[in-house]
Amino acid sequence: MSEIANIIGISKRKVLDNINKLKKLGLISRIGPSKGGYWKIL
């Protein structure tokens, strides 16, 4: 999240909010653990 926030110029909290919105809409899902996993776009 830190890397994404730095690249697009928003706070880590806003990145987290946006990820949660995408999960709720069923557009992304987490594959694997927090470390070593990745986000899959559905």
N, CA, C and O of each residue as an XYZ file, in Angstrom:
168
protein
N       0.817     -1.193      0.000
C       0.000      0.000      0.000
C       0.866      1.264      0.000
O       0.528      2.261     -0.638
N       1.976      1.206      0.719
C       2.863      2.370      0.757
C       3.382      2.713     -0.628
O       3.431      3.882     -1.011
N       3.771      1.685     -1.379
C       4.306      1.902     -2.719
C       3.233      2.487     -3.637
O       3.506      3.411     -4.403
N       2.026      1.955     -3.562
C       0.923      2.465     -4.386
C       0.623      3.918     -4.015
O       0.442      4.765     -4.890
N       0.571      4.198     -2.711
C       0.285      5.556     -2.244
C       1.316      6.552     -2.752
O       0.965      7.655     -3.171
N       2.592      6.165     -2.717
C       3.653      7.060     -3.196
C       3.557      7.290     -4.702
O       3.770      8.405     -5.178
N       3.239      6.239     -5.446
C       3.181      6.353     -6.899
C       2.048      7.271     -7.342
O       2.241      8.115     -8.217
N       0.863      7.110     -6.743
C      -0.274      7.905     -7.211
C      -0.539      9.148     -6.376
O      -1.408      9.949     -6.721
N       0.202      9.323     -5.274
C       0.136     10.560     -4.513
C      -1.058     10.696     -3.584
O      -1.569     11.798     -3.387
N      -1.509      9.580     -3.007
C      -2.576      9.651     -2.007
C      -2.099      8.946     -0.738
O      -1.061      8.284     -0.747
N      -2.854      9.086      0.351
C      -2.456      8.477      1.614
C      -2.665      6.970      1.603
O      -3.444      6.442      0.809
N      -1.946      6.276      2.509
C      -2.106      4.824      2.631
C      -3.537      4.479      3.036
O      -4.076      3.455      2.616
N      -4.143      5.327      3.843
C      -5.516      5.089      4.294
C      -6.480      5.106      3.106
O      -7.382      4.272      3.029
N      -6.297      6.041      2.191
C      -7.166      6.112      1.013
C      -6.951      4.914      0.097
O      -7.900      4.428     -0.518
N      -5.708      4.430      0.001
C      -5.436      3.219     -0.776
C      -6.208      2.056     -0.162
O      -6.846      1.286     -0.879
N      -6.153      1.928      1.162
C      -6.873      0.860      1.849
C      -8.377      0.978      1.615
O      -9.041     -0.025      1.354
N      -8.920      2.193      1.705
C     -10.350      2.408      1.449
C     -10.719      1.964      0.034
O     -11.739      1.304     -0.162
N      -9.901      2.320     -0.943
C     -10.178      1.950     -2.335
C     -10.075      0.447     -2.557
O     -10.874     -0.123     -3.301
N      -9.105     -0.199     -1.923
C      -8.988     -1.657     -2.029
C     -10.231     -2.319     -1.440
O     -10.765     -3.266     -2.017
N     -10.687     -1.826     -0.299
C     -11.887     -2.386      0.321
C     -13.122     -2.208     -0.564
O     -13.966     -3.101     -0.641
N     -13.226     -1.066     -1.226
C     -14.349     -0.843     -2.149
C     -14.303     -1.833     -3.309
O     -15.330     -2.395     -3.688
N     -13.107     -2.050     -3.877
C     -12.959     -2.985     -4.988
C     -13.282     -4.416     -4.559
O     -13.890     -5.168     -5.321
N     -12.874     -4.802     -3.332
C     -13.208     -6.137     -2.819
C     -14.715     -6.282     -2.652
O     -15.286     -7.312     -3.010
N     -15.356     -5.254     -2.110
C     -16.807     -5.291     -1.877
C     -17.577     -5.412     -3.191
O     -18.615     -6.072     -3.249
N     -17.069     -4.775     -4.241
C     -17.707     -4.846     -5.557
C     -17.379     -6.145     -6.301
O     -17.936     -6.410     -7.366
N     -16.477     -6.949     -5.738
C     -16.105     -8.211     -6.362
C     -15.182     -8.053     -7.554
O     -15.153     -8.912     -8.436
N     -14.428     -6.966     -7.592
C     -13.537     -6.710     -8.719
C     -12.121     -7.236     -8.496
O     -11.392     -7.481     -9.457
N     -11.726     -7.411     -7.223
C     -10.411     -7.955     -6.909
C     -10.544     -8.972     -5.776
O     -11.505     -8.936     -5.008
N      -9.578     -9.870     -5.683
C      -9.520    -10.796     -4.557
C      -8.064    -11.051     -4.204
O      -7.181    -10.954     -5.056
N      -7.825    -11.375     -2.954
C      -6.465    -11.630     -2.477
C      -6.140    -13.099     -2.667
O      -6.904    -13.966     -2.242
N      -5.012    -13.385     -3.301
C      -4.531    -14.741     -3.505
C      -3.270    -14.903     -2.665
O      -2.301    -14.168     -2.852
N      -3.279    -15.857     -1.748
C      -2.106    -16.115     -0.913
C      -2.079    -15.256      0.331
O      -3.012    -14.496      0.592
N      -1.001    -15.377      1.105
C      -0.871    -14.650      2.370
C      -0.520    -13.175      2.165
O      -0.256    -12.734      1.046
N      -0.524    -12.430      3.260
C      -0.185    -11.006      3.205
C       1.206    -10.781      2.622
O       1.410     -9.896      1.792
N       2.141    -11.581      3.062
C       3.506    -11.498      2.510
C       3.644    -12.585      1.461
O       3.492    -13.768      1.766
N       3.927    -12.200      0.243
C       4.121    -13.170     -0.823
C       2.901    -13.405     -1.672
O       2.998    -14.038     -2.723
N       1.750    -12.914     -1.247
C       0.538    -13.058     -2.039
C       0.397    -11.920     -3.039
O       1.294    -11.090     -3.186
N      -0.738    -11.897     -3.721
C      -0.974    -10.831     -4.692
C      -2.475    -10.586     -4.842
O      -3.293    -11.397     -4.407
N      -2.820     -9.470     -5.457
C      -4.220     -9.136     -5.746
C      -4.531     -9.596     -7.145
O      -3.779     -9.313     -8.078
N      -5.642    -10.311     -7.306
C      -6.055    -10.777     -8.618
C      -7.256     -9.942     -9.056
O      -8.228     -9.798     -8.315
N      -7.176     -9.392    -10.273
C      -8.291     -8.638    -10.850
C      -9.234     -9.616    -11.490
O      -8.835    -10.414    -12.338
N     -10.486     -9.559    -11.090
C     -11.479    -10.524    -11.579
C     -12.195    -10.022    -12.815
O     -13.060    -10.713    -13.351
